[in-house]
Amino acid sequence: MPKSFTLRLDGVWYEIEPHGNAITVNGRRYEPEISGATVRFGESKLAVEVNGNRAYVDGIEHQFETEGLEERSAAAHAGHHFGVDTNGALTAIMPGLIIKVLAEPGAKVAQGDVVVILEAMKMENEICAPKDGTIKEIRVKAGESVAQNQVLAVVE
């Protein structure tokens, strides 16, 4: 995942830098709490939906574009950054709902194979195998809600 990226929202550019569960926007630190399609910044609670290059915040449409996220998307599909740790455990990238489990214990997987699909903020996120191997454990099932960083499966 890149250290930082640029977001253009309604014609205004913002420098975004992730810091674990926090983000810095133009030098100001925020610690959002994400639950389904709701994002809370301190006392502010917003309903957020993203569809293509449009974001709907509390029903108001905003146009956006990014620079510097293309590498991140490619890495996510290869299973390198999103939802994986270095020991083969696939983890939830944020709180959400398990939509599908595409593998079972004992199944052979290749790096980048989709193992679990997690819905968060009305978007489907593919959680991929971080390496070639065998599914040791599947710890979730479709329809289950999960917390951020919860282990979903283990590849050995």
Residue pairs with C-beta under 8 A, 6 or more apart in sequence:
1 18
1 72
1 75
1 81
1 82
2 68
2 69
2 71
2 72
3 17
3 18
4 15
4 16
4 17
4 18
4 68
5 16
5 66
5 67
5 68
5 69
5 72
6 13
6 14
6 15
6 16
6 66
6 67
6 68
7 13
7 14
7 16
7 64
7 65
7 66
8 14
8 64
8 65
8 66
8 67
9 55
9 62
9 63
9 64
10 62
10 63
10 64
11 63
14 25
14 26
15 24
15 25
15 26
15 27
16 23
16 24
16 25
17 23
17 24
19 29
21 31
21 32
21 148
22 29
22 30
22 31
22 32
23 29
23 30
23 32
24 30
30 41
31 41
32 39
32 40
32 41
33 39
33 40
34 40
34 94
34 95
34 120
34 121
34 148
35 95
36 95
36 96
36 97
36 120
36 121
37 47
37 48
37 49
37 121
37 122
38 45
38 46
38 47
38 48
39 45
39 46
39 48
39 121
40 46
46 57
46 58
47 56
47 57
47 58
47 59
48 55
48 56
48 57
48 121
49 55
49 56
49 121
49 122
50 56
50 121
50 122
50 123
53 63
53 64
53 65
54 61
54 62
54 63
54 64
55 61
55 62
55 64
56 62
72 81
72 82
75 81
75 82
76 82
76 83
76 125
76 126
76 128
77 112
77 126
77 128
78 111
78 112
78 128
79 111
79 112
79 113
79 128
79 129
79 130
79 131
80 130
82 93
82 125
82 127
82 128
83 90
83 91
83 92
83 93
83 116
83 118
83 125
83 127
83 128
83 152
84 90
84 91
84 127
84 128
84 130
85 91
85 130
86 130
87 154
88 130
88 131
88 133
88 136
88 154
88 155
88 156
89 151
89 153
89 154
89 155
90 115
90 116
90 127
90 128
90 129
90 130
90 151
90 152
90 153
90 154
90 155
91 127
91 149
91 150
91 151
91 152
92 118
92 120
92 127
92 146
92 147
92 148
92 149
92 150
92 152
93 118
93 120
93 125
93 127
93 148
94 118
94 120
94 121
94 125
94 148
95 120
95 145
95 146
95 147
95 148
96 118
96 119
96 120
96 121
96 125
96 145
96 146
97 118
97 119
97 120
97 143
97 144
97 145
97 146
98 116
98 117
98 118
98 119
98 140
98 141
98 142
98 143
98 144
98 145
98 146
98 152
99 117
99 118
99 119
99 124
99 142
100 116
100 117
100 142
101 115
101 116
101 138
101 140
101 141
101 142
101 153
102 113
102 114
102 115
102 116
102 117
103 109
103 113
103 115
103 116
103 135
103 138
103 153
104 135
104 138
105 135
105 136
105 137
105 138
106 134
106 135
107 134
107 135
108 133
108 134
109 115
109 129
109 132
109 133
109 134
109 135
109 155
110 129
110 132
111 128
111 129
111 130
111 131
111 132
112 128
112 129
113 128
113 129
114 126
114 127
114 128
115 127
115 128
115 129
115 135
115 138
115 152
115 153
115 155
116 126
116 127
116 138
116 140
116 152
116 153
117 124
117 125
117 126
117 127
118 124
118 125
118 127
118 146
118 152
119 125
127 152
127 153
129 155
130 155
131 155
133 155
133 156
134 155
134 156
135 153
135 154
135 155
136 154
136 155
136 156
137 153
137 154
138 152
138 153
139 150
139 151
139 152
139 153
139 154
140 146
140 150
140 152
140 153
146 152
